[in-house]
Amino acid sequence: MESRNTFVVSFKARAEKGKDGMAPIYMKVTVNKVPREVSLKYSVDLKLWNSRKGRPKLISDEMRQLNMELETEAGLVLKAYEEIEREGDVLNADAVKSRYIGASHAEAPYTLKVLMTEYEADQKPDMEWGSWKNYITTYCYLNNYIAAHYPANDIRVSKLDHAFMAGFKTYIHEHPLTPHRSAGQNGLAKHIERVKRMVNWAQESGKIVINRVEKYQAPKKKYIRKYITEFELHDLETC
């Protein structure tokens, strides 16, 4: 027997709850024509929001990332709906909303900023200051990068992928912490290596299952060491 339940998910930027042109995004979950709203952690510039479609205008990487995040939230609430339907429990908008909130709260906290905090607590005590200060620089770049490109000012570790790493590498090159002193090829590679080391640590610690950046490569430039000749050595000795 086919299910007669109806299920719809939509998004709305609530202009009346925002300020300075920014508005918080709400998700509306409708089951059997009964709606319930959920406040999300995202905000959007109203000029970049398509109110007819209930989605951001896909005119920049930032808005495409926001759209992906909303797709993730829609997937989580659909999963909650399907679980309740499969289990034969009372299926209504309140039940789906409650199940979604429980699932999203369990999954959402493990973000890049959480990883950075945990990695520091675990690894810093065993590192020499000279090594850890390099991580401080990488952390500064990461914080600046996600603040500039991700509306939530954070991103789930499970969503880090090659596109994120490529964008991060470009950002480091174009936005040096010290003006007019852009990192060279090997410096960029070192920052990428540190991020990969952190994500690998998260996977080995059982905090994430999928590691999408493990195979990302940032090539280094090989330098050929030049050696002085016997005659040059003699000149140095007799100088």
C-alpha positions as CSV (number, residue, x, y, z in Angstrom):
1,M,0.0,0.0,0.0
2,E,1.4,3.3,-1.0
3,S,2.0,6.1,1.5
4,R,-0.5,8.9,1.4
5,N,1.6,11.3,3.4
6,T,2.9,14.5,1.8
7,F,6.2,16.1,2.5
8,V,7.8,19.4,1.4
9,V,10.9,21.3,2.4
10,S,11.5,24.9,1.5
11,F,13.7,27.8,2.7
12,K,12.9,31.5,3.4
13,A,15.1,34.5,4.2
14,R,13.3,36.3,7.0
15,A,13.9,40.0,6.2
16,E,11.9,41.1,9.2
17,K,14.3,39.4,11.5
18,G,17.5,40.7,9.9
19,K,19.3,44.0,9.7
20,D,21.7,45.9,7.5
21,G,20.5,44.0,4.4
22,M,21.2,40.6,6.0
23,A,18.5,38.1,6.9
24,P,18.5,34.7,8.8
25,I,17.4,31.7,6.8
26,Y,14.6,29.5,8.0
27,M,13.6,26.0,6.8
28,K,9.9,25.2,6.5
29,V,9.0,21.5,6.9
30,T,5.5,20.7,5.8
31,V,4.0,17.2,6.5
32,N,0.5,16.5,5.3
33,K,0.0,20.2,4.7
34,V,1.0,21.2,8.3
35,P,4.1,23.5,8.3
36,R,6.7,23.9,11.0
37,E,9.7,26.3,10.8
38,V,13.3,25.6,11.9
39,S,15.8,28.5,12.4
40,L,19.1,27.6,10.7
41,K,22.5,29.0,11.5
42,Y,22.9,30.7,8.1
43,S,22.3,34.3,7.0
44,V,22.3,35.8,3.6
45,D,22.5,39.2,1.9
46,L,18.9,39.8,0.7
47,K,20.2,41.0,-2.7
48,L,21.7,37.6,-3.2
49,W,18.5,35.6,-2.3
50,N,16.0,34.4,-4.9
51,S,12.7,34.6,-2.9
52,R,10.7,32.9,-5.7
53,K,12.9,29.8,-5.6
54,G,13.8,30.0,-1.9
55,R,17.4,29.6,-2.7
56,P,20.6,31.8,-3.0
57,K,21.4,33.2,-6.4
58,L,24.3,31.0,-7.7
59,I,26.5,33.9,-8.8
60,S,29.5,33.3,-6.6
61,D,31.4,30.5,-4.9
62,E,30.1,31.7,-1.6
63,M,26.5,31.4,-2.7
64,R,27.1,28.0,-4.3
65,Q,28.6,26.9,-1.0
66,L,25.5,28.2,0.9
67,N,23.3,26.3,-1.5
68,M,25.2,23.1,-0.8
69,E,24.8,23.6,2.9
70,L,21.0,24.1,2.5
71,E,20.9,20.9,0.4
72,T,22.6,19.1,3.3
73,E,20.0,20.4,5.7
74,A,17.2,19.3,3.4
75,G,18.8,15.9,3.1
76,L,18.9,15.6,6.9
77,V,15.2,16.5,7.4
78,L,14.2,14.1,4.5
79,K,16.2,11.3,6.3
80,A,14.3,12.1,9.5
81,Y,10.9,11.9,7.6
82,E,11.8,8.5,6.0
83,E,13.0,7.0,9.3
84,I,9.8,7.9,11.1
85,E,7.7,6.6,8.2
86,R,9.8,3.3,8.0
87,E,9.5,2.8,11.8
88,G,5.7,3.3,11.7
89,D,5.7,6.0,14.4
90,V,3.3,8.9,14.4
91,L,4.2,10.9,11.4
92,N,3.6,14.7,11.5
93,A,5.6,17.9,11.1
94,D,6.4,18.1,14.8
95,A,7.9,14.6,14.9
96,V,10.0,15.3,11.8
97,K,11.2,18.6,13.2
98,S,12.2,17.0,16.5
99,R,14.0,14.1,14.8
100,Y,15.8,16.5,12.4
101,I,16.9,18.7,15.3
102,G,18.3,15.8,17.2
103,A,20.2,14.4,14.1
104,S,21.5,17.8,13.0
105,H,22.8,18.7,16.5
106,A,24.6,15.3,16.7
107,E,26.3,15.8,13.4
108,A,26.8,19.6,13.0
109,P,29.3,20.4,15.8
110,Y,32.3,18.7,14.2
111,T,33.4,21.6,12.1
112,L,36.8,22.9,11.0
113,K,37.0,25.3,14.0
114,V,36.3,22.4,16.4
115,L,39.0,20.3,14.7
116,M,41.5,23.1,15.0
117,T,40.8,23.5,18.8
118,E,41.0,19.7,19.4
119,Y,44.1,19.3,17.3
120,E,45.9,22.1,19.2
121,A,44.9,20.5,22.6
122,D,46.2,17.1,21.5
123,Q,49.3,18.0,19.5
124,K,50.7,21.2,20.8
125,P,52.1,19.8,24.1
126,D,54.3,17.4,22.1
127,M,55.6,20.0,19.6
128,E,58.6,22.3,19.8
129,W,57.6,26.0,19.7
130,G,59.3,26.4,16.3
131,S,57.0,23.8,14.8
132,W,53.8,25.0,16.5
133,K,54.3,28.6,15.5
134,N,53.9,27.4,11.9
135,Y,50.5,26.0,12.8
136,I,49.6,29.4,14.3
137,T,50.2,30.9,10.9
138,T,48.1,28.2,9.1
139,Y,45.3,28.7,11.6
140,C,45.3,32.5,10.9
141,Y,45.0,31.8,7.2
142,L,42.2,29.2,7.8
143,N,40.2,31.6,10.0
144,N,40.5,34.4,7.5
145,Y,39.6,32.1,4.6
146,I,36.4,30.6,6.0
147,A,35.4,34.1,7.3
148,A,35.7,35.4,3.7
149,H,34.1,32.6,1.8
150,Y,31.7,30.7,4.1
151,P,28.5,32.3,5.3
152,A,28.4,30.3,8.5
153,N,32.0,31.3,9.3
154,D,32.8,27.6,9.6
155,I,32.5,24.4,7.6
156,R,31.9,20.8,8.5
157,V,35.2,18.7,8.3
158,S,33.3,16.1,6.3
159,K,32.8,18.7,3.6
160,L,36.5,19.6,3.1
161,D,37.4,18.6,-0.4
162,H,39.8,19.4,-3.2
163,A,37.8,22.5,-4.1
164,F,38.2,23.8,-0.5
165,M,42.0,23.1,-0.6
166,A,42.5,24.7,-4.0
167,G,40.6,27.8,-2.8
168,F,42.6,27.9,0.4
169,K,45.9,27.7,-1.5
170,T,44.8,30.6,-3.8
171,Y,43.6,32.6,-0.8
172,I,47.0,32.3,1.0
173,H,48.8,33.5,-2.1
174,E,46.5,36.4,-2.7
175,H,46.1,37.5,0.9
176,P,49.5,37.3,2.7
177,L,49.4,38.1,6.4
178,T,52.4,40.4,5.9
179,P,51.6,42.8,3.0
180,H,53.7,42.2,-0.2
181,R,55.2,39.0,1.1
182,S,53.2,36.2,-0.5
183,A,54.1,32.7,0.3
184,G,56.2,30.8,-2.2
185,Q,55.4,27.5,-3.8
186,N,57.0,25.5,-0.9
187,G,55.4,27.7,1.7
188,L,51.9,27.1,0.2
189,A,52.6,23.4,0.2
190,K,53.5,23.5,3.9
191,H,50.2,25.1,4.8
192,I,48.3,22.4,2.8
193,E,50.3,19.7,4.5
194,R,49.3,21.0,7.9
195,V,45.6,21.0,7.0
196,K,45.9,17.5,5.6
197,R,47.7,16.4,8.8
198,M,44.8,17.7,10.9
199,V,42.1,16.0,8.8
200,N,44.1,12.7,8.8
201,W,44.3,13.0,12.6
202,A,40.5,13.5,12.8
203,Q,40.0,10.4,10.7
204,E,42.5,8.3,12.7
205,S,40.7,9.5,15.9
206,G,37.4,8.3,14.6
207,K,35.9,11.8,14.4
208,I,35.2,11.6,10.7
209,V,34.7,8.6,8.4
210,I,35.4,10.1,4.9
211,N,38.6,12.0,4.2
212,R,38.3,13.9,0.9
213,V,41.6,15.8,1.1
214,E,43.9,12.9,1.7
215,K,45.1,12.7,-1.9
216,Y,45.2,16.4,-2.6
217,Q,48.7,17.4,-3.6
218,A,50.4,20.8,-3.5
219,P,53.7,20.2,-5.4
220,K,56.9,21.6,-4.0
221,K,59.7,23.2,-6.0
222,K,63.0,21.2,-5.8
223,Y,66.1,23.3,-5.4
224,I,69.5,22.0,-6.7
225,R,72.2,22.6,-4.2
226,K,75.3,24.2,-5.7
227,Y,78.7,23.2,-4.4
228,I,81.8,25.4,-4.5
229,T,84.7,24.2,-6.6
230,E,88.2,23.3,-5.3
231,F,89.5,26.6,-6.7
232,E,86.7,28.6,-4.9
233,L,87.5,26.7,-1.7
234,H,91.2,27.6,-2.1
235,D,90.2,31.3,-2.6
236,L,88.2,31.2,0.6
237,E,91.0,29.7,2.6
238,T,93.5,32.3,1.4
239,C,91.1,35.2,1.6
